[in-house]
Amino acid sequence: MSTAVEAGPRLVHTRAEVREQVAAWRAAGERVALVPTMGYLHEGHMSLVDRAREMADRVAMSVFVNPLQFAPTDDLDRYPRDLGRDLEMAAARGVDLVFAPDPREMYPRGTPQVLVEPGPLAARMEGAIRPGHFRGVLTVVAKLFGLFRPDVAVFGQKDYQQAALIRRMSVDLDMGVWVEVAPIVRDPDGLAMSSRNVYLSPDERRLALALSRGLRRGRDLFAAGERDAVALRAALRGALGTAGVQAEYAEAVDPDTLEPVAAAAPGTVLLVAARVGSTRLIDNEVLSG
């Protein structure tokens, strides 16, 4: 069997191969970390790999564009894919195993009859705009947790609501997986890294900077002593409006319940979503003291 150091990660396409490899690692007494992705990797994904490497002996990555989390009007067919490039990036960061299944491998009987219901944490923001999205996310993550039985799984802060739901699922359903949330990685201009950024034209990319600019404005107001959540949300929306970008939502929420807050405090999360051209972008900022 090849290793990441010698010849890059082992590429597997079946659940049986995953179980065989993980069993070998477990027999050797090794801790296993999982980095679930939809591929088309960027430096943000690689930061998750780096964090996983710090926490475990072996790092596995899944590359799977999960159809369950896309609505009929979403960009499933358009979502960028480049497995060869993904493997090169994974090899450069020392990933041990890449699981890249076909949808028929993940869902051999078609859409599962039993799905993971996300509950009230998914009622607002992304869940309200994309009905059924988090049901698909939690279902595929639950399947991946069942396949890999990892000690730790690493997700990115950019998808804050998603990470909060996955962490709660692992706790509430006693899955025994530590869910680690790694910080957002940004391009030099401040735009949060996302596989969907490839859709942006140069002009749209300049407009998209309004998201991070608005979050910085909210952060700076909080640092200067502003605690009124209405004022922080207004600053966030104002930055988008000045750029001519319409926010789908701009919220200040409790980090655990994701409910809106009246007064911000250290740990409060500012979240924003907007469409720039045909591309939907999300971003957030966790306020600190």
C-alpha positions in Angstrom: 0.0 0.0 0.0 1.3 3.4 -0.9 1.7 6.2 1.6 1.2 9.9 1.4 4.9 10.5 1.9 5.9 8.1 -0.9 3.3 8.4 -3.7 0.3 10.4 -2.5 -2.9 9.2 -0.9 -4.5 5.9 -1.6 -7.5 6.6 -3.8 -10.6 4.4 -3.1 -14.1 4.4 -4.6 -16.0 1.8 -2.5 -17.2 1.6 1.1 -15.6 -1.8 1.4 -12.2 -0.3 0.7 -12.8 2.3 3.3 -13.7 -0.2 5.9 -10.6 -2.4 5.1 -8.2 0.5 5.3 -9.7 2.0 8.5 -9.6 -1.5 10.1 -5.9 -1.7 9.4 -5.2 1.7 10.9 -7.3 0.7 14.0 -5.4 -2.6 14.3 -2.2 -0.5 14.4 -3.6 1.6 17.2 -3.7 4.8 15.1 -6.1 7.7 15.5 -8.1 8.6 12.4 -9.3 12.0 11.3 -11.8 12.7 8.5 -12.0 15.8 6.3 -15.3 15.6 4.4 -15.3 17.7 1.2 -17.2 18.1 -2.1 -13.8 18.5 -3.9 -12.5 21.2 -6.1 -10.1 21.8 -3.3 -8.5 25.1 -2.3 -6.3 26.4 0.6 -9.3 26.5 2.9 -9.7 22.7 2.6 -6.0 22.3 3.0 -6.1 24.2 6.3 -8.6 21.5 7.5 -6.2 18.8 6.5 -3.4 20.6 8.4 -5.6 20.7 11.5 -6.6 17.1 11.1 -2.9 16.1 10.9 -2.3 17.8 14.2 -5.0 15.8 15.8 -4.6 12.2 14.4 -2.1 9.7 13.0 -4.0 9.2 9.8 -6.0 11.7 7.7 -8.7 10.6 5.4 -10.6 12.8 3.0 -13.9 12.3 1.2 -14.5 13.9 -2.2 -18.2 13.6 -3.0 -20.7 16.1 -4.4 -23.7 15.0 -2.4 -26.9 15.2 -4.5 -29.1 15.0 -1.4 -28.1 18.5 -0.3 -29.0 20.2 -3.7 -32.4 21.4 -4.5 -33.7 21.0 -8.1 -32.9 24.7 -8.7 -29.4 24.4 -7.2 -26.1 24.1 -9.1 -25.5 20.3 -8.7 -24.5 19.7 -12.4 -22.5 23.0 -12.5 -20.6 22.4 -9.3 -16.9 22.4 -10.2 -15.1 19.0 -10.2 -11.4 18.1 -10.8 -10.4 14.9 -9.0 -6.9 14.8 -10.5 -6.1 18.3 -9.1 -7.7 17.4 -5.8 -5.4 14.3 -5.5 -2.3 16.5 -6.2 -3.3 18.9 -3.5 -4.1 16.2 -1.0 -0.8 14.5 -1.7 1.1 17.7 -1.1 -0.5 18.0 2.4 0.0 14.4 3.4 -3.5 13.0 3.1 -3.4 9.2 3.6 -6.7 8.2 1.9 -9.1 9.8 -0.5 -12.6 8.3 -0.8 -14.2 9.4 -4.1 -17.4 7.4 -4.5 -20.0 7.5 -7.2 -23.5 8.5 -6.0 -24.6 4.9 -6.6 -21.9 3.7 -4.2 -23.1 6.1 -1.5 -26.8 5.5 -2.1 -27.0 2.0 -3.7 -30.8 1.9 -3.2 -31.4 5.5 -4.4 -32.5 8.2 -2.0 -32.3 6.8 1.5 -35.6 6.0 3.2 -34.2 7.1 6.5 -32.8 10.7 6.6 -31.4 12.7 9.5 -33.8 15.5 10.5 -31.8 18.6 11.4 -34.5 20.1 13.8 -34.8 23.7 15.0 -31.1 24.7 14.4 -31.9 24.5 10.7 -35.1 26.5 10.7 -33.5 29.9 9.9 -30.9 31.3 7.5 -29.5 28.6 5.2 -32.2 26.2 6.2 -35.0 28.7 5.4 -33.5 29.6 2.1 -32.5 26.1 1.1 -35.3 23.7 2.4 -34.0 20.2 2.7 -30.4 21.2 2.4 -29.3 20.4 5.9 -31.2 17.1 5.9 -29.0 16.1 3.0 -25.9 17.4 4.6 -26.5 15.6 7.9 -27.5 12.3 6.2 -24.3 12.1 4.2 -22.1 13.1 7.1 -23.8 10.5 9.3 -23.0 7.9 6.6 -19.4 9.0 6.4 -19.1 8.9 10.2 -20.5 5.4 10.1 -18.1 4.3 7.4 -14.9 5.8 8.8 -15.7 5.8 12.6 -13.2 8.7 12.9 -11.9 10.0 16.2 -12.2 13.5 14.8 -13.8 15.2 11.8 -12.7 18.7 10.7 -15.1 21.2 9.1 -14.6 24.8 8.2 -16.0 27.8 10.0 -17.2 29.4 6.8 -20.2 27.1 6.8 -20.9 28.0 10.4 -24.5 26.8 10.6 -23.6 23.5 9.0 -20.7 23.0 11.4 -23.0 23.8 14.4 -25.6 21.2 13.2 -23.0 18.5 12.6 -21.5 19.1 16.1 -24.9 18.9 17.6 -25.8 15.7 15.7 -22.6 14.0 16.9 -23.4 14.9 20.5 -27.2 14.2 20.4 -26.8 10.9 18.6 -23.8 9.7 20.6 -21.7 9.2 17.5 -18.4 9.6 19.4 -16.8 11.9 16.8 -15.1 15.1 18.0 -16.2 17.8 15.5 -13.4 20.3 15.1 -14.2 23.7 13.4 -11.2 25.3 11.8 -11.0 29.1 11.1 -12.0 30.7 7.8 -9.2 31.1 5.2 -9.3 34.2 3.1 -7.7 35.3 -0.1 -5.4 38.4 0.2 -8.3 40.7 -0.8 -10.5 39.3 2.1 -12.8 37.1 0.2 -13.5 33.8 2.0 -12.2 30.9 0.0 -14.9 28.8 -1.6 -15.1 26.4 -4.5 -17.9 28.6 -5.9 -15.6 31.6 -6.2 -14.5 30.3 -9.6 -17.9 31.3 -10.9 -17.3 35.0 -10.2 -16.2 37.3 -13.0 -13.6 40.0 -12.1 -16.3 42.6 -11.6 -18.4 40.3 -9.5 -15.4 39.4 -7.4 -14.9 43.0 -6.6 -18.6 43.3 -5.6 -18.3 40.1 -3.5 -15.8 41.8 -1.2 -18.7 43.7 0.3 -19.4 40.6 2.4 -16.1 40.6 4.2 -16.1 44.4 4.3 -19.4 44.4 6.1 -18.3 41.8 8.6 -15.2 43.8 9.3 -17.3 46.9 9.9 -19.5 45.0 12.3 -16.4 43.6 14.1 -14.8 47.0 14.4 -18.0 48.5 15.8 -18.2 45.7 18.4 -14.5 46.3 19.3 -15.3 50.0 19.7 -18.1 49.1 22.2 -21.2 48.7 20.2 -23.4 46.0 21.5 -26.8 46.7 19.9 -27.3 43.8 17.4 -29.6 46.0 15.3 -26.8 48.4 14.8 -24.3 45.6 13.9 -26.7 44.1 11.4 -27.4 47.5 9.9 -23.7 48.1 9.4 -23.4 44.7 7.7 -26.3 45.3 5.4 -25.1 48.9 4.7 -21.8 47.6 3.4 -23.6 45.3 1.0 -26.1 48.0 -0.1 -23.3 50.5 -0.8 -21.8 47.9 -3.2 -25.2 47.2 -4.8 -25.3 43.7 -3.4 -28.6 42.5 -1.8 -28.3 40.5 1.3 -30.4 37.3 1.6 -29.8 37.6 5.4 -27.5 39.4 7.7 -27.7 38.2 11.3 -26.2 38.4 14.7 -26.8 35.1 16.5 -25.9 33.0 19.6 -23.1 30.7 18.7 -24.8 27.6 20.0 -28.5 28.1 19.5 -28.2 30.2 16.3 -31.0 32.3 17.6 -30.9 36.1 17.0 -29.5 38.1 19.9 -30.6 41.6 21.0 -27.2 42.4 22.5 -23.9 41.1 21.1 -21.3 39.6 23.4 -17.9 37.9 22.8 -18.8 34.7 20.8 -21.8 36.2 19.0 -21.6 35.3 15.3 -22.3 37.7 12.5 -23.5 35.8 9.4 -24.3 37.0 5.9 -25.5 35.5 2.6 -25.9 37.2 -0.7 -26.0 36.5 -4.4 -23.4 38.2 -6.6 -24.5 37.7 -10.2 -25.6 34.0 -10.3 -23.2 33.0 -7.5 -24.4 32.5 -3.9 -21.9 33.4 -1.2 -21.9 33.1 2.6 -19.5 34.4 5.2 -19.3 35.0 8.9 -17.3 36.6 11.8 -17.2 35.4 15.4 -16.9 38.5 17.6 -14.2 38.4 20.2 -13.6 40.5 23.3 
